[in-house]
Amino acid sequence: MGYIEWAPPAPLREVVVCLWRRTVGADSSPALILPDGCVDLIWQSGTGAYLAGPDTGPMPATLPAGETLMGVRLRPGAGGTTLGVPLESLRNLRADLADLRPESARRLRGDLDPDEALRRMVTLTGRLARERPPDPAMLAAVRLLDDPHLRVPELAAKLGLSDRQLRRRFTAAAGYGPKTMQRVLRFQRFLRLLGEGTAGELAARAGYVDQAHLTRESTALAGLTPAALIASRTRTGTRR
């Protein structure tokens, strides 16, 4: 199974993390997709387009050999506004684009050339982002939540919002509340550090209270212990 990703065009970088391609080889085994706070617009050969909503746990992905997937990964906090869909409705789901945007889905048929499918997805994402720019306050909230020293109860005040306003807007934009996003972002920091030390060392660097805290969160978010993730890091480094 081959997976590559690259930077989006400059005009999309406020909204899109990366573009990516995944090709399933004849000898591939199921991949484990881990929560990352993002939502992806995905095209699959022979199938068409769908949305992969924000995950709160591990999502196994098994595809037939020879399948190609192309993806546009939207930034945490940007997806709900850009897509015009409250992301809590897509939490832990994979939704056919035809159910949400029939006209767009018709332009992303499964028989397209993969590069053409990606070009059309980039064009669609750009148009949606111009029509509905992401909420700056929610993008700022995600940046603040990526700070391991931030206390979530302080977030609303930092943004000049009430707790209720923050919760409502953040859940619609990101798919779940700030506390869950903080957990996901902290876990992603741990994943980026895999291979650079022991589990205890990585727990401290990622922002966990201690190794036991990391173990609980790893089991909840990935279904695996930190030791198992460290051993299998080459198979858990990509989301889709």
N, C-alpha and C positions, 0 to 999 in steps of 0.2 A: 504494500500500500504506500503510495507516494503522496506527500502533502507538502505544499509550498504556499507561502503567503508573501504579499508585498504591499507597499504603501499605496493608498488611494491617491487619485489626482488631488492636487493642492486645494481646489475649491471645496472638496468634501472632507477635509481632514478634521474639521470641527465635529463632524457627525459620524464619520466612519473610521474604525480602528485599522482595518486592513481589508484587502481583497485576498481570496485564497482559492486554491484548486486542490482537489483530492481525487486520486485515481486508485481504484481498488484492484489489486493484483490477484492473480490466480491462487496464490498461497496465503492470502491475508486472513487474519483472524479478527474477531470482533474488537473494535476500538472502544475505549472508555472515555466518554465525554464528561468533563468535569465543569462545575459551575464557574462562570467568569463574569457575571453581571451583564453580559451582552445579549442582544437578539440578532439573529442572522437571517438575511434573505438568501435562500439557497435554491439553485437550479440543479436538478438531477437528470442525467441523460435518460431518455425514454419515459420520463415521468412528468417533468415540468417543474414549476416553482412552488416553494412553500416557505413558511416562516418557522424558525426554531426559537421558541420563546425562552425567557430567562429561566434557568434551572436552579433548583435548590438542593439537588442531589445528583448522584451519578446517573448517566443515561447511556447504556450500552448501544452501540451502533453496529448493526450487521447488514452488509450490502452484498449483492451478487458480484462475482468477479467481473471485471471489465467496466463497471460503472464509473462514470465521471461526475463529480459534483463541483460546482463553481459557487462561490459565496461572497457576499458583502456583509461584513460584520459591523454592526452599529455600536457606537460607544455606549457604555453604561450611562443611563440618564437621558439619552437622546432618542431612543427607539420609539417610545410611546408617542411623543409629539410628532416626530417625523412621519411615522406610519399612520398617524391618525387613529390609533387603536390603544385603549387603555391596556397597558401590558399585563396587568394582573389577570386579564382574561386569557392570556397566552402562557401563563406561568406553568412550567414543566410540560408544555405541549408542543407538538409539531402540527401546524395548521396549514391546510392547502390554501395557496394564495387566491384561488378561484372563489373561495368562500368569503374573502375579505375585499378583494379587488379583481372582479371578473375580467374587466378590460385589460388590466395589466397582465393577468395570468394568460390571456389569449396570445399575448405577444411573447410569452416565455414558454412556448411549447417544448415538449420533451425531445422533439426531433431536430432542434436547432444545433448548429455547430457550437461547441462549448465556448469558444472565444466570442462568438456573436451573442450567446446568451449572457455572458458576463458584461459585454458592452451594453446590452439593453438594461441589465440590472443597474449598472452604474448610472445610465441616463435616467432611469426611473427614480433612483435614490436622489440624484441631484435635483430633479424636478420637485419631488416631495419636500426636500430640505429647503428649497426656495419658497415653496408655498407655506410651509409650517416649520420655521426655524426652531431648533431645540430651545427649551426654556433655559436661559442663562443661569438662573438660580439653581436649577437642578444639576446642571453640569458643575457648577461651583460646589454643590453639596457633595457630589461624588469625589471631587478633588480633595475636599476636606476630610471625607471619610477614609481616604487612602492614607491619611496621617495616623500612624499607630498610636499617637498620644492623644488624639481627639476623643472626648467623651461625648457619646451620642446625645445625651440630654442638653448639651451646649449648642448643638447644631442649629436649631431653629433661631436662636438669638443671634448667632453669627450671621445668619442670612436675612435677618430682619423680618422673620415670619413667626406666626404662632405655631405651636406644636401641631395643631389640627391642620392648618394650611400646609405645613411641610409634609405631613403624613399623606394627605390627599394628593398633593401634586407629585410627590416623589413616587408613590405607589403607581400612579398612572403612567409616569414617565419611565420608571425603571422596572416595574413588575412586582416589586416587594418593598418593604419598608427600609429605612436607613440602617437599622440594626442588622438586618440580614445582609444588606449590601456591604456593611463594614466587615462582617464575617467572611463573605465571599472574597473581598479585596485582600483581606489579610491572608486567606488561604492561597490566593494567587501569588502573593509575595513569597510564601513558603515554596510553592511549586517552582517559581523562577530560581530559587536558591538550591534546588535539588542537585546533589553531587558536590556541594561545596562545604560539607561538614557533617557532623553527626546530627541526629534528630534533635538532641538537646540544644546544640549550637544554633541550628536553624530555627528552632522555636523562639529563641531569644531575639534573633535577628529579624524574624518576621513580625514580631510584636505580640507573641503569646505570653501569658503569665508564666507558664512553665511547660515542660514536656507533656505532662498529663493533660493540660489544656489543649495542646496541639493534637494529642492522640484522640481526644473526644471529638474535636472539630473535624479532623481528617476522616474519622469513621462516619460521622454524620454527613459530610459533604461529598466524600468520595467512596464510601463503603469499604475503605482500606485503611490499614494502619500506616503511620508515617514510614515505618520500615518497609512495608510492601510497596509504597509509592516510590521510595528511594530505589528499591530493587528494580522497579519497572518504569523508571522515569522516561525512557525513550518511547513508551507506548502511551503515556498520559500527558504529553506536552502539547497536544493540540485539542481544540474543542470539537471540531466537526469531522 
